[in-house]
Amino acid sequence: MRKFTLTALFLAFSALVITGCKSEPEEIILAHSQLESHPEHKAALAFKEAVEKSLGDKYQIKIYPDAQLGTNESVLKELKKGNVQYLIISTPNLERLDKLYSLFSIPYLFSSERAYENFILRPDIPARLSVNANHVGFRSVVAFTAGTRNFYSTAPIYDVDDLKGKKFRVQSGPMNVTMMHAFGAEATPMSFGKTREAIEQGVVDGAENNEIVLVDQKHGDIARFYSYTRHQMCPDMLVVSNSFINSLSAEERRIFDEAALKAQKVEFEAWHKAVEDARTKARDIGVKFLDIKVDTFRKKIMPLHDVLLAETPSIKPMYDEAVAANEAALKYDAVSAAKAAEAAAMKNYGENGDAAAPAAAGAAPAGAAAGAATDTREAESAREKEAGKDKAADSAKAKDAPAASNDAKEAAPAKTDSKESAPAKADGKDGAAPAAAAADAKTENTADSKDKNGATSAAQAAGVDAITPGSAGTTAGSNAFTMPADGLPAAAIAAGAAGAAAAAVAAGALKKDARQADQKATASSQKAVATRKAAPSKNAAATRKAAAQKSSARSSTSKAAARHKSTASKKSTARSSNRKAAVKSKTPVRKKTTANKSTRSTKSVKK
């Protein structure tokens, strides 16, 4: 009996040990306030997949989206206690606990979205934001982009004056309240989930956020005007509880951190697509997107930068680096534009076998060289078309000229000889006109050449500026764009140096193109002049021949008329002679009669 009991106890203990070895994986909670269609939820799913792939037998990630665990503030408290392990939360909600996070709330800190993204992608930024982790109870792991924050309202906002006296929902944090007061508006901090209801009920006139909330949270149904003020670029941070992260082994922590990096990549890719989709859907429901000039907004804010830095001096080093990131982004854009210009130049010049032109064009940032080269080709094409039009016009004139000349001559036949010299005179005029046109064309070509040289000079200047290092500060970087401490990316230095070296070649290549264009244009003009001169000469010969034929015909007619006149004159003379003869023959008879009358009269007197 005793033996049986011992055996039973042994089996029970063995079962307990086996059951303990097969215990359920520990649940790790990850919470966020976005919908399941949001890029951040997709990032959370990628994080879950990566962790469970390597540590699925020990840890299971449980995701709570759409603020299911409560507001960010309440969940953050549970995170600090260790009851929640991970949370995705915006930086303004963290600045109350750590002033370092207020850096991103400074309005117009970043000049472009590229500079902002390059900055938050730097792996050292989360670590530097977490220097007070032991004090606040959490640390940042990676940053997610949340795009640019812009105002949307029930009424359009075109200028900073349109904000005066209005109420806008903002995220919690003193920096946001200061910003709205500078704009002349009233700040109303409230939780994100209450924003739509507040706008609908008229508690606030609008809010400020990215484009996605117009569709996902249906804010666009009631606030139909979205103005691109781009006043803030605040990331959302994936933060982790100190108590949890410190409990992991080095290998486990590495797996969790790598999973976070994969989640960051997914979020960035999904974000840009989601923004474009949101714009399209928002337009479909009647939202109007207003691209406005932000200068008036900037002028209200920029004087506050020094004040904000004085209040929180701990953010000054990262502030300087953010400013340097703006400069680095501009240089990076210049190098990228130069590469695009080089590709365009390869397409334009490759068929001509000009190997120097593509490299030269690549030295001009923003496509300046490629643009100048394209202008050269377009100018050539335009001149060729113009020369073709002139040639066609001259041909038409040449066809019409003989008929016009003949009509003129028929209208004045008595001045045939003077008209025959008219073609030669006209020829002189036509010759002068092409010469003037040629001079104008040459002048135009010279002006174009000067313009091209000016564009080349601008391209050279841009190329030099593109590789001029920034002054102070450590520049931003990313996975594909790493910034060294001297303020300029190594890739940009190399590419910029190549661009500067090629800038001189660019100038020569473009000047060569300009000269070739001028030569082609001059040849076209000379050809047009020759065409114009040849046409009047042919017309003159044809006109003179026709005139000679008419003159000959008129001469024959005149001779016939003369012969006819001579014959008529002879006939008239004969008739005159006959009349005279008749007169002579009648005169004696009359005398005789008179004499007879006289004789009879005498005889009568005698009687």
Secondary structure, DSSP 8 states (H G I E B T S, - for coil): -HHHHHHHHHHHHHHHHHHHHT---EEEEEE-SS-TTSHHHHHHHHHHHHHHHHHTTTEEEEEE-TTTT--HHHHHHHHHHTS--EEEEEGGGTTTT-GGGGGGGSTT--SSHHHHHHHHT-THHHHHHTTTHHHHSEEEEEEE----EEEEESS---SGGGGTT-EEEE-SSHHHHHHHHHTT-EEEE--GGGHHHHHHTTSSSEEEE-THHHHHS-GGGT--EEEEEEEE---EEEEEEHHHHTTS-HHHHHHHHHHHHHHHHHHHHHHHHHHHHHHHHHHHTT-EEE----HHHHHHHHHHHHHHHHH-GGGHHHHHHHHHHHHHHHHHHHHHHHHHHHHHHHHHHGGGT-SHHHHHHTTSGGGHHHHHHHHHHHHHHHHHHHHHHHHHHHHHHHHHHHHHHHHHHHH-GGGHHHHHTHHHHHHHHHHHHHHHHHHHHHHHHHHHHHHHHHHHHHHHHHHHHHT---SSS-----SS----TTSS-HHHHHHHHHHHHHHHHHHHHHHHHHHHHHHHHHHHHHHHHHHHHHHHHHHHHHHHHHHHHHHHHHHHHHHHHHHHHHHHHHHHHHHHHHHHHHHHHHHHHHHHHHHHHHHHHHHHHH-
